[in-house]
Structure formats: C-alpha cells, structure tokens
Amino acid sequence: MGDRQQTLKQSFSIQGEALHSGKMVTMTLIPQPEDTGIRFCRSDLPGKPVLPARPEHVIDTNRCTTIGDGTWRVRTIEHLMAALHGLGVDNLLVEVEGDELPMGDGSAWFFAQAILETGLETQAKPRRIRKITAPVWVENRNSPRSYLLALPGDQLHISYFFTSDNSSVGNQFYQLTVTPETFQKELASARTIAFTYEIEALRWQGLARGGNFDVAVVVGEEGYLNDLRFPDEIARHKILDILGDLYLLGPVTGTIIGIRSGHKMDLDLVLRLMENIR
Ligand SMILES: [Zn+2]
C-alpha cells in the first residue's frame, strides 16, 4: 500500500441480493476528496442521510455490522469495509438504495473485483495510518475462551483461531500480513460459514433470507455441503471480518489475534482501541 490517500478513478454502481432481507439492492461507490474517509448514504430516503463509517455509528453487531442513527441503518457493511481496508481506499461515498449492502458471493471478492476494474486514484495527501500503541484485549462472557487481542506492530498482521466440535470442520488457524496483494490472493474470496441448523434459526429471526449454498461455506451434520475455496476458508473469512470492522478506525497497523471471536468482540476491541491508537 502506498503512502498517499486513494479514492476511485470514477463512480460505479453494482446491484445484488441482500443476505438478510433477500431484496435486490443497488449500491453506488462515488470518489471523494482527501480526508473525507468512508461514508454511507441511504439514497432511497428523503434528504439522503449520510453517516461516516466510524465506531460510534455502529448500532448492531448481530451476525453482521450495521451502522445507523436510530431512524435509518445500513446492514452488512463489513465485507465492503474489508475490501476498502485491504485495497487501501481511503475516501469514498457509498450510496445504498436500501438498508443492506448486496452480499455478492458472500466474500469481499464481489466488491474488490469491481473496485480493481474501476481503478484507484492516488491523491496528494499522505495516508493517516493509526498505530496501536499498547496491548489491548477483550473477551466475551457469553462465549467461554473467546478473546480478541491487539498489540503494537509496524504492519497489519492478523491471526485467527477457529474451533469447532464438527469433525469435518475441526479447528482452523490462519495468519497473514495484510497488503493489497495478500488481501486479493488469500482473503478476499473467503466466504462466511453457515451451519444448516443455524440457517433455520436465522430465517426465523428474519435474517439470511437471501442466502443460498453458493454464498457461504455450508456445514451440516455430515460435514461440508459445498466445495471449499481454501481448506481453512472459515478462519480466513473471520480475518476478513476483523479487517472490515477494524476499518471503522481507518487504516491500522499492529498485530491482531482472534480466538473464537466475532463481530460483537470486533466492535468492543475497536472501541477500546480508540483510546490506544495514534
Ligand atoms: Zn463476514
């Protein structure tokens, strides 16, 4: 990643089904001036309200990351945020005609591919990288042995430990130093995990209505129900989610270690990091 801020060369729109609502949504990515950061806009609402993608605007972390202000929201921002963090897009307005981003293929590849085809524009000002200055960790009292740690470091390095009682899935570990190259090659196309027993429960809650077998690693009693893109795809996707949620702080350097963590702990860590980042 270069030292200077970047935006897109030009605007583009993409359309797709939303994971939780099952509706078709159109999203338009619009280049922005330096120092404006990433902002989300509900272009289908009167007055087109806008919020910066900042930790204080996150209103929900149940299964996905949602920003909003109590009167409107945009759900499932994390995979687009991961693509922006991974590829180094600093300034962008994301207009969404609905309350959720399109899910694409369930990974960040849908977004990354469209951004790379459009091209990045290097801007004059230097990128403001946030450095983790002291060790910080969070845990989840409802999920034993789940931790998320952040340590100082000159690059962004993320490790993740995934554990499962399911014998086909087993335990998985993955780690990498995030650069635009490693992001595209190793992370962008990793999809989320869905257990068949969870899919029913999620639909009961009105979530995951748009999901199908292609947009997730689906696991049943007997093991994987579809083909994997990586043997450790689940651990890689967890790193993708962390990368996206961390981008609520802007570009970050440091070492992150996730152990059985999820979106809620990502946000807890991000909030703690606000006091320990420079
Ligand atoms: Zn995810």
Residues whose N, C-alpha, C, O or C-beta is under 5 A from the ligand:
A	BS01	ZN	T192 H237 D241
